[in-house]
């Protein structure tokens, strides 16, 4: 029997089990169908009294061994992480579905697992991703497991190896005969001492005879049968019902965090975080069937920009200096994406890729979830948030958008003449249809025309500008993406139509063919300025747009926008949240662009455990204590000092003629002055004695027991904040939301600056804010989770 290299274990001396022949009797070894030798070692019988009655009585009194029961298999999938080979289990529900399909034996059986994001071909033992490109993953039906001394977890054997072990185990249990030895063709040996002790040894051919004790490399492996006998965490099955769909767009570069993981891995982590939060913060609603799950799907546009279709990587590589190659490669692969987005050529490529990928994922999701009737949201991280912001700003509503989508989806599904007529009708230039048809011009040939060609046909300046702009943006952008026209063919057509034209004109044509448009920063009615490119339309209307670590505010300011109108909102999306870490160097605020005259702090995102972080609470408490100490104690001391330094003296009335100040009046005046001093002195010491009690009540007994004076001063401030109108970008609600930094991050904000820009994928607080916004609109209340 052949074994994989991963199934070979360490070995120690097997002599103690093979010797002691004076008291043991060995049966002849048997050979199974896979050339595995099974030797049986039986306990010896006392030859001095073979017919002893007491011996038979003792044998009859032995308990009957338990009957053999088949092992319960569990399905695993292969994963390689950080140079470590891992076999991770499917959920019990997915494993049961795979086992039932395997027992059905209906040929090619495909089972959807992991929330229907993967399909498993049971016969091939391969797992394929549904929504993104990924190499096939090996899956295995596992029954037996092994673990070495230095291994952290049990690893499954191959299915053939496990079947051999199961056959030997069945014989041993049925006959109640243990210490069976299995010899495999590779020289490996497995000895079944008893049901609880099974060891796996490596071959000893290379081991020296004089070695008295086995080394670490020759120690046996521990063997266990069934998944119930090993410590392992089996994940819970995801809910089948999908309440909401979220598309997540990444930022610059192929890696999304400090571990250089892809957008697929980061979104998988964010999905896992959301599932755990749903189980803890919406537990009652889940038990009642009101809450299912939120599905998160990654949108990858970096590979399309840096792929072979654009050729930009080769062009950049030719001009890159050879020095500090790693740093230059990192810069070309990540930071250049910012410049690509500001380029009208590659900006068009990026927005087309993002829109087409989102629409593709949306169509595929609807096919696999035909009963889904929930809403859809979008999330953008870093540059991805700016891409979505520009795209949502340029979405259109109404029949005009739908009619344009019919024209832009597939320019080849109509006849050339019909397509030309519809295009001219949409542009309001249908009166020139006959002129173009007389010259046998369709959209393809029209895009090859120069402005002078249309001028010779008698078409005025305005109409010919509109024609050329439309066909060069719409028609050739789609032909370029579909690969229908090659550069060589375009160059030959251009030379034939125009004769010996200059190389400059040919370069202009190639530039047009690569989807270039003039850079034109326009200020629309609501004041949102964007690069003038043709923004594609989404197949749905997003409910909410979440921006993580977004530079939207900075880009809008650089484009020349100083203020966002209060009445502006996205045409198809009515909610917008700008979420950022306080130390994120890429993030910028949005609210100061809407209400520049008001200095308003961002909304603090609550901790997912239901409270503010301890170090922030202590910081706020010490701040309030210092202010109270200054206002109460020092103020009382100042009042007392003024009382003692300036003794009050009663003002004597002027003495009129015929009147004199008597001694009684002087005594009464002195009594009143002393009474006033005692009253003020009493007030001072009363404040001093009452201050610790009031401070304790204010800081350690909750906000509900604050004094009425502080409450009366806070109420006008809260009313003033409530009256502030934040505009319609988020339906009048707050837009900027800031995360709470961790205690270790507060020591040095510069040290954790880069990490803070990449922390959103694993942030429970950010994930909980998304879930709260989603389920609040479904009338499902968040449960208070205090810890």
Order of alpha helices (4+ residues) and beta strands (2+ residues): alpha-beta-beta-beta-beta-alpha-beta-beta-alpha-beta-beta-beta-beta-beta-beta-alpha-beta-beta-beta-beta-beta-alpha-alpha-beta-alpha-alpha-alpha-alpha-alpha-beta-alpha-alpha-alpha-alpha-alpha-alpha-alpha-alpha-alpha-alpha-beta-beta-beta-alpha-beta-alpha-beta-alpha-alpha-alpha-alpha-beta-alpha-alpha
